[in-house]
Amino acid sequence: MRVIHVVLDQAPVHRGQAVRDWLARPGRRIELHFLPAYAPNLNAIERLWKLMHEHVTHNRVAKDSLRRFSAGRPIDGSGLFGVA
């Protein structure tokens, strides 16, 4: 019988008693391999979170900043910093 190898991070939900109980049942073919406690270079999802964070949160202007810098121009940001 072939074994399924699953690589996981150290999240508590992955190491919980319910998971261990389920894996201990007869006939389970899954073997868990845990990443080191801090290994963002080994955990692909961490690279995705970094990219998402950069593209979603960086280079954004909050409405408060628009009010502060717009100097009477429309609050929607048109004309902000000389850009029409």
N, C-alpha and C positions, 0 to 999 in steps of 0.2 A: 504494500500500500504506500503510495506517495505521500510525502509530508508537504504541507503548505507552510512556507516560511513568511512571517509577517514582521516587518521592521517598524518599531514604534518609538515614540519619545517617552519620556518619563512621567507623563501626565497621570495624576492619581486615578483617573477613570480607567486608564489602561492597566493599572496594577491592582485594581480593586478585588475584593474577595469574590464578588459575583463572577468576575472574569476567570479567576483562578478555579473556582468551583466548576464553571462551565467547561473549561479546558481539561479538567481532571476526569470528566466523564469518559467512559469507555468508547472507543471508536473515533475520538477526535483526532484529526490529522493536522492540526495547526500547531506550529511551534513559534513562540514569540521571541524576538530578539530586540532588546532594548538598546537605544542609543545612549551614549554617555549623558550625564546630567545636563551639561551645557555644550552642545555641539551644533551651532547653527549652520556650519559649513557642511555637515552631514545630513541635515534635515531639510529636504527640498522645500517643504512648505514655508520654512523661515525665509528662504530667498523670495518666494512669492509674496509673503507678507511685506518684505522690505520694498519690493517693486510697487505693490499696491499702495503702501504708505507714501512713497515718493510721488506717485502719480495722482493720488487722491487728495493728499493733504498739503503738499508743497505748492508753492506759487499760487496760492489762493488769497484773496483779499476779503476780509470780513467787512460787513456793512458798517461797523463802527469805524474802521479804518477809512472807508470811503467817505463817510461824513467828515472825518477829521481832515482829510487831504483834498476833498473836492472843492473847497473854497467857493461855494455858491453854485458850482456846476451841478448837474443832475446827480442824484445819489446812485443811479444805476452804474456809475463808473465811466460813462462816456466822457471823454475829455480828460480822464484821470492821467496825471503825469504827462500831459501834452499829447496823449495818444487819442485820436478821435475814433 
